[in-house]
Amino acid sequence: LDLCTKLGLADQLINTNETGKKASVLFNGRLHDLPEGLLSFAPKQLGPFFQSGLLSWTGLARMGLEYVVPPGPSRGDESLADFLRRRFGALAFERVLEPLMAGIYAGDAEQMSLRATFPRFFELEQQHGGILRGMMAAKQSAAPNSTGRPRRTMFVSLKNGLGDLVTALTSRLEQQGVELRLGARVDALRVRSHELGRWMYDLILENGSAISAESLVLATPAYVSAELLRPLTPIAGGLLDLIPYASTATIAMAFPRSQTSAIEGFGFIVPRREQRDLIAATWTSLKWPHRAPSDQLLVRCYAGGVGREDILQRENQELVATLREELAGICGITAEPLYTEVNRWWKAMPQYTIGHLDRLVQLEAALSRYPGLVLTGAGYRGVGIPDCIRDGAEAAERVLQSLLGKGHHERERPPDR
């Protein structure tokens, strides 16, 4: 939000639409409503949730016992699956929490690092003894909104889409004299001595030319950075290879609203146990304003993710047909789409597997002999847009410190052997 304000986009920020029904989860082939606020463990209406049949009474009781489950060890890492089962029980994990949490990363909760993906949960458990205790304490201590800023929903966007953020940012950079080279492939990275304790970084471009700089930020995916850095430090290259990436696809379809009038809310999620090709669907035009004409329903379907990527090999027509069949069976949408668009995102979603944070510490040590060389992006400390903006700002600060000659000796460690 701060970046949008700096770029003059504050008046373009929009909240999600107001609606009494938010999201649903698929269980045994039928959609069940999820109470608003469940993602933040502060649900507002539990009555319908209790009566939905999504969890048995023993499952509900076990979920409520999270309040008295003792905290786990303060050291070491734990999978997201083990943590959620330990605190809320197996039923709540499989039917509700797994698709809510792991779905954000298109990942497998059995492999995901708790401390890297949901560090707040770890902190709440250690500081307050549990998630529910911690959320209650945070709610009691939360200060009212006295900043004068508009109230924001959990998710926000820009009126004409998030592409406006990129456009505004590149425009601002060009106005400040920054040279942007698009489509300039980098084939290799070379390092040469610049002065005592400092380096010059040479980027070798595909056309044979080179760009030299005293500081270099690699915002490429971890597997791309691995190939560039391997000649400099094989240890760093190997550690970056240990960050796996998942592939996903988004399939957008627009349907006549007259034939989909029963659809309401924001969409639904699908637990892994349901073994479906469709992992989630968003009613985009119901969730956000300005996304489709009023006589159309815009739907965005999601497919792929860890262990479910084979579907991405299908041709567009077959992929659309498969997901249309799923929509028909799950929520009764049988109308012919007025518009379809398929986008595949190959190796686009980094996976923070168990031990991810420890590997980042080792990566930092492996790169410590190269001041001014900084890694940033979704592969390290958060996959969300706010996470990447924050990490990018921290990378810029490290570059500035390096150019000013600060912080280098603090981070310096022995070179790779």
ROZA-364296 format. One line per 5 residues: number of its first residue (from 0); for each residue x, y, z of C-alpha. Coordinates in steps of 0.5 Angstrom, whole numbers, plus 2048, in hexadecimal, padded with zeros to 3 digits. Layout:
N
NUM	X Y Z; ...
This chain:
417
0	800 800 800; 806 805 802; 809 803 7FB; 802 805 7F7; 802 80B 7FB
5	809 80D 7F9; 807 80C 7F2; 801 810 7F2; 7FC 80A 7F2; 7F9 80B 7F9
10	7F2 80D 7F5; 7F2 807 7F1; 7F2 802 7F7; 7EC 7FE 7F7; 7E9 7F9 7FD
15	7E6 7F2 7FB; 7DE 7F3 7FB; 7DA 7F3 801; 7D6 7EC 801; 7D3 7E8 806
20	7D6 7E2 803; 7DE 7E1 802; 7E1 7DB 801; 7DF 7D3 801; 7E3 7CD 801
25	7E1 7C6 7FD; 7E0 7C0 801; 7DE 7B9 7FF; 7DB 7BD 7F8; 7D7 7C2 7FC
30	7D9 7CA 7FD; 7D9 7CC 805; 7D9 7D3 807; 7DF 7D5 80B; 7DE 7DB 810
35	7E1 7E1 80E; 7E7 7E3 812; 7E9 7DB 813; 7F0 7DD 80F; 7F2 7E1 815
40	7EF 7DD 81A; 7EA 7E2 81C; 7E4 7DF 819; 7DD 7E4 819; 7D8 7DF 819
45	7D9 7D7 81B; 7D2 7D5 81B; 7D1 7D3 814; 7D8 7D0 814; 7D6 7CC 81A
50	7D0 7C9 816; 7D3 7C8 810; 7D6 7C1 811; 7DC 7C3 80E; 7DF 7C1 815
55	7DC 7BC 81A; 7DB 7BE 821; 7E1 7BA 823; 7E5 7BE 81D; 7E2 7C5 820
60	7E4 7C3 827; 7EB 7C1 825; 7EC 7C8 821; 7E9 7CB 827; 7EF 7C8 82C
65	7F4 7CC 828; 7F3 7D1 82E; 7F6 7CC 833; 7FB 7C8 82E; 802 7CA 831
70	807 7CD 82D; 80C 7C9 829; 814 7CA 829; 817 7D1 828; 81C 7CE 824
75	81D 7CA 81D; 818 7CA 817; 811 7C7 817; 80D 7C6 811; 806 7CA 810
80	802 7C3 810; 805 7C1 816; 804 7C7 81A; 7FD 7C8 818; 7FB 7C1 819
85	7FF 7C2 820; 7FB 7C8 822; 7F4 7C7 81F; 7F3 7BF 81D; 7F4 7BB 817
90	7EC 7BD 814; 7ED 7C4 815; 7F4 7C4 811; 7F1 7BF 80B; 7EB 7C3 80A
95	7EC 7CA 80C; 7F3 7CC 80D; 7F7 7C8 808; 7F3 7CC 802; 7F3 7D2 806
100	7FB 7D3 807; 7FE 7CE 803; 7FA 7D1 7FD; 7FD 7D8 7FD; 804 7D4 7FB
105	801 7CF 7F7; 805 7CB 7FB; 805 7C4 7FF; 804 7C6 807; 808 7BF 808
110	80E 7C3 805; 80D 7CA 807; 811 7CD 80C; 80D 7D0 812; 812 7D5 814
115	813 7D8 80D; 80C 7D8 80A; 808 7DA 810; 80D 7DD 815; 807 7E0 819
120	804 7DA 81B; 80B 7D8 81E; 80B 7DE 822; 804 7DE 824; 805 7D7 827
125	80C 7D9 82A; 80A 7DF 82D; 803 7DE 82F; 802 7D6 830; 7FE 7D5 82A
130	7FB 7D8 823; 7F4 7DA 826; 7F7 7DD 82D; 7FC 7E1 828; 7F6 7E3 824
135	7F2 7E5 82A; 7F7 7E9 82D; 7F9 7ED 826; 7F2 7EF 826; 7F1 7F2 82D
140	7F8 7F6 82C; 7F6 7F8 825; 7F5 800 824; 7EF 803 821; 7F0 806 81A
145	7F2 80D 81C; 7F7 80E 816; 7F1 811 811; 7F2 80C 80C; 7ED 808 809
150	7EB 802 80C; 7EE 7FC 808; 7EC 7F5 807; 7F0 7EF 808; 7F2 7EF 800
155	7F2 7F5 7FC; 7F4 7F7 7F5; 7F4 7FC 7F0; 7EE 7FF 7EC; 7F1 7FD 7E5
160	7F5 7F7 7E7; 7FC 7F6 7EA; 7FF 7F7 7E4; 7FE 7FF 7E5; 803 7FE 7EB
165	808 7FB 7E6; 807 801 7E1; 807 806 7E6; 80E 804 7E9; 811 803 7E3
170	80F 80A 7E1; 811 80D 7E7; 818 80A 7E6; 819 80C 7DF; 817 813 7E1
175	81D 813 7E6; 822 811 7E1; 822 80A 7E2; 824 806 7DC; 81F 7FF 7DB
180	822 7FA 7D6; 81C 7F5 7D5; 81D 7EE 7D1; 825 7EF 7D3; 827 7E8 7D4
185	82D 7E7 7D9; 831 7E1 7D7; 836 7E1 7DD; 839 7E5 7E3; 840 7E7 7E4
190	843 7EA 7EA; 84A 7EE 7EA; 84E 7F1 7EF; 84C 7F9 7EF; 850 7FB 7F5
195	852 7F8 7FC; 84C 7F4 7FF; 847 7F6 7F9; 845 7F3 7F2; 843 7F5 7EC
200	83D 7F1 7E9; 83D 7F0 7E1; 836 7ED 7DE; 838 7EA 7D8; 832 7EB 7D3
205	82F 7E6 7CE; 832 7EB 7C8; 839 7EB 7CB; 839 7F1 7CE; 83A 7F3 7D6
210	837 7F7 7DB; 83B 7F9 7E1; 839 7FB 7E8; 83C 7FB 7EF; 835 7F9 7F2
215	831 7F3 7EF; 82A 7F1 7F1; 828 7EA 7EE; 820 7EA 7EE; 820 7E4 7EA
220	81C 7DE 7EC; 821 7DA 7F1; 823 7D4 7EB; 825 7DA 7E6; 829 7DD 7EC
225	82C 7D6 7ED; 82F 7D6 7E6; 832 7DD 7E6; 835 7DC 7ED; 838 7D5 7EC
230	83E 7D7 7E9; 83F 7DC 7EF; 83D 7D8 7F5; 83B 7D0 7F4; 838 7D0 7FB
235	833 7D6 7F9; 831 7D3 7F3; 830 7CC 7F6; 82C 7CF 7FC; 828 7D3 7F6
240	826 7CD 7F3; 823 7CA 7F9; 81D 7CF 7F8; 818 7CC 7F4; 813 7CF 7F0
245	80C 7CD 7EE; 808 7CE 7E8; 801 7D0 7E8; 7FC 7D3 7E3; 7F6 7D8 7E3
250	7F0 7D7 7DE; 7EB 7DD 7DE; 7E4 7DC 7DB; 7DF 7E1 7DB; 7D7 7DE 7DB
255	7D1 7E1 7DA; 7CE 7E4 7E1; 7C7 7E2 7DF; 7C9 7DB 7DF; 7CE 7DB 7E5
260	7C9 7DF 7EA; 7CA 7DA 7EF; 7D1 7DB 7F0; 7D3 7E0 7F6; 7D9 7E1 7FA
265	7E0 7E1 7F8; 7E2 7DA 7F6; 7E4 7D4 7F9; 7EA 7D0 7FB; 7EB 7C8 7FA
270	7EF 7C4 7FF; 7F4 7BF 7FC; 7F0 7B9 7FF; 7EB 7BA 7FA; 7F0 7B9 7F4
275	7ED 7BE 7EF; 7F0 7C1 7E9; 7ED 7C8 7EC; 7F1 7CA 7F2; 7ED 7D1 7F3
280	7E8 7D5 7EF; 7E7 7DD 7F0; 7E1 7E0 7EE; 7E5 7E6 7EC; 7DF 7EB 7EA
285	7DC 7EA 7F1; 7E2 7EB 7F5; 7E5 7F1 7F1; 7E1 7F7 7EE; 7E3 7F9 7E7
290	7E5 7F2 7E5; 7DF 7F0 7E0; 7D9 7F3 7DD; 7D3 7F2 7E1; 7CF 7ED 7DD
295	7D5 7E8 7DE; 7D9 7E4 7E3; 7E0 7E4 7E2; 7E3 7DE 7E5; 7EB 7DC 7E7
300	7EC 7D5 7E7; 7F3 7D2 7EA; 7F6 7CC 7E9; 7FD 7C9 7EA; 802 7C9 7F0
305	806 7C4 7F3; 805 7BD 7F1; 7FF 7C0 7ED; 803 7C3 7E7; 801 7BD 7E1
310	7FB 7C1 7DF; 7FF 7C7 7DD; 801 7C2 7D7; 7FA 7C2 7D4; 7F8 7C6 7CE
315	7F5 7CD 7D0; 7EE 7CA 7CD; 7EF 7C3 7D1; 7F1 7C7 7D7; 7EB 7CC 7D7
320	7E6 7C6 7D6; 7E9 7C3 7DC; 7E8 7C8 7E0; 7E1 7CA 7DD; 7DF 7C3 7DF
325	7E1 7C4 7E6; 7DD 7CB 7E7; 7D7 7C7 7E4; 7D8 7C2 7E9; 7D9 7C6 7EF
330	7D5 7CC 7EF; 7D1 7CB 7E9; 7D4 7D0 7E3; 7D2 7CC 7DD; 7D1 7D3 7D8
335	7D6 7D3 7D2; 7DB 7D8 7D4; 7DB 7DF 7D0; 7E3 7E0 7D1; 7E9 7DB 7D3
340	7F0 7DD 7D5; 7F5 7D8 7D7; 7FC 7DA 7DA; 801 7D5 7DC; 806 7D7 7E2
345	80C 7D2 7E1; 811 7D2 7E7; 80E 7D8 7EA; 80C 7D6 7F1; 812 7D5 7F6
350	811 7D0 7FB; 814 7D1 802; 815 7CA 804; 817 7C8 80B; 81E 7CB 80D
355	81D 7D1 808; 81F 7D7 80D; 825 7D3 80F; 827 7D2 808; 826 7DA 807
360	82B 7DB 80D; 830 7D6 809; 82F 7DA 802; 831 7E0 806; 837 7DE 808
365	839 7DB 802; 838 7E2 7FE; 83B 7E6 804; 842 7E7 800; 83E 7EA 7FB
370	83C 7F1 7FE; 837 7F5 7F9; 834 7EE 7F7; 82D 7ED 7F9; 827 7E8 7F8
375	820 7EA 7F8; 819 7E8 7F6; 814 7E3 7F7; 819 7DD 7F8; 81B 7DF 7FF
380	817 7E3 804; 810 7E3 802; 80C 7E2 7FB; 807 7E7 7FC; 807 7EE 7F9
385	808 7F2 7FF; 80E 7ED 801; 811 7EE 7FB; 811 7F5 7FB; 813 7F5 802
390	819 7F0 800; 81B 7F5 7FB; 81B 7FB 7FF; 820 7F7 804; 824 7F5 7FE
395	825 7FC 7FC; 827 7FE 803; 82C 7F9 803; 82F 7FC 7FC; 82F 803 7FF
400	833 800 805; 838 7FD 800; 839 803 7FC; 83A 807 802; 83F 802 805
405	83B 800 80B; 839 7F9 80D; 83E 7F5 809; 842 7F3 80E; 83D 7F1 813
410	83A 7EC 80D; 841 7EA 80B; 842 7E2 80C; 848 7DD 80A; 847 7DC 802
415	844 7D5 800; 849 7D0 800
